[in-house]
Amino acid sequence: MNSLAHFDALETPLKPVLDPRVFVEAKDAKTASEDDRQGAFVACMRRLARGCEVAANTNAAKRSHWAAAKVKREGLLTGRNDLDVKWAPRGLALVEFKDGKSMPEPAQIECLNRAVAMGFPVAIIRTPEGGFNWLRSIGAPVPEVQW
């Protein structure tokens, strides 16, 4: 190996690291899927936190090549968080849902880190309880609920 080969190794991309300002709910052993967990959270928010609006960012859908090209032109962002939660007057939080064991993929980490750098509160949530508690901690009008 020549002396320059060592420098080539330095150019290898590193696995992105999640910004420490992203709140990450602790992993758990429950078997509910990410979809089920997110659905339960959205249902609870719409029923109990009427001062908030919860909106999904549809990124994971299976699409034809034509449809994928179309949504990219329309502004689809790979790695975007699952949900936006907003409230008056100017509250906005970005939520990524995961099951009990998963962590974000590299594209998601980069997107979440970029949102934190822009000043948005960001969290990786696993349960409706965790989502409610975190949102309340950042000032969202979310009621305290006895689970």
N, C-alpha and C positions, 0 to 999 in steps of 0.2 A: 504494500500500500504506500503510495507516495504521500508526501507531507501535506498536500492539499486535500487529500481524501478526508482528513479529520474535519476540515472546515465544511465539506459537503454534508457530513453527518449533523452539523449544527443547523442546517437548513431544513431538517425534517420537522414537519409541523407537530407541535405538542398537543396533547389532548386538552381541550379547553377546561378551565376550572371555573366553577360557579362562584360568582361574586359573593363574598361573605355577608353582604347586606341583603341578599335574598333570604327570606324566611323559608325554612324547610321543615315541614311537619315531620315528626319522628315516624320511622317505618313501623309497620305493624304486621301481625300474622293473619289478619282477616283475609278471606278469600274473594271478596267482592272485586269485580273488575274495575278498571279506570272509568269506563263508561257508566257503570252502575253507580259508582261513587259520585261522579260529576252530576249525573241525573238527579240523585238524591239531594245534592247540595243546591242545584238550581231550583228544584221543587220547593225546598225549605225556604230559600231566599225569596221566591215569588209569593209564597204564602205568608211569611213572617217578617220580611224586611221590605216593606212596601215603599220605603224611602230610597231604595236602591234599584237600579236597573242592571240586570245581568244579561250579557249578550255573548254568544259563542262566536269564536273565530274558526270557521270550517277550513281546516288545513289537511286533514288526514284522509279525505275521501279518495276512493279509487276512481281515476278518470282516464279516458282515452287520451292519446297523444294530442289530438286536436283540442279537447276540452282543457287539458293541462296547459297547453300553450295559451289558450284564451284567458284562463284565470290568472296566469302569470302576467299577461299584458294588462289585466284589470287591477293588478296590484297584490296578488297573493304573495305573502312573505313566508318563506320556509322557516320553520322553527318558531313561529308566532305562538304566543301563549293561548291556552284553551278558552279562557273567559276574560272579558272586561267587566268590571263592576264599577258603576259610576253613581254619584249622588250629588245633590245640589249643596253648595253653589258650584264648586269646581273639583269635587273629589273623583279620583280615578285610581283604581287598583287593578293590577294584572295578575291573573291567577292561572297557574299551570296545574292540572290535576294529574296525579299518578296513583297507581295501585299501592298496595302495602309494601312492595319491595323495590319498585323501579325508581330510577333517577333519569333526568333529562338526557336526551341524545346531544351530541356536540353542536348541531345546528340550533337546538333549543337553548343550550347554555349560552351560545353567542348572542342570540336574540334577547334572552332574559338579562344578560349582563349589559347589553346596549340600553335596554329600558331602564335599568337601575342607574346607569351613567347619565341618563337623561333626567333623572330625578323622580321616576315613578316608583311607588311601592310595588314590590313583586314578591309572590309567594308560590311555593310548591305545596299544594294541599292534598291531603289523602282522605279526609272525612268532613262531613258537613260541620261537625263540632269545631274542628280545627279551623275551617274557613270562617265560621262565625266569630270565633275568638280572635283570630288574626285581624279580621276586618274591624271589629270593635276596637282593637288595640291601636289601629291607625286612624281612628276617628270616624269611621263609617257609621251611619245610623242603623245599626244592627242590634236587635234586642238580645238580652241575655236569655238563653234558653236552657231549660233543664232537660238534658238528654236522658 
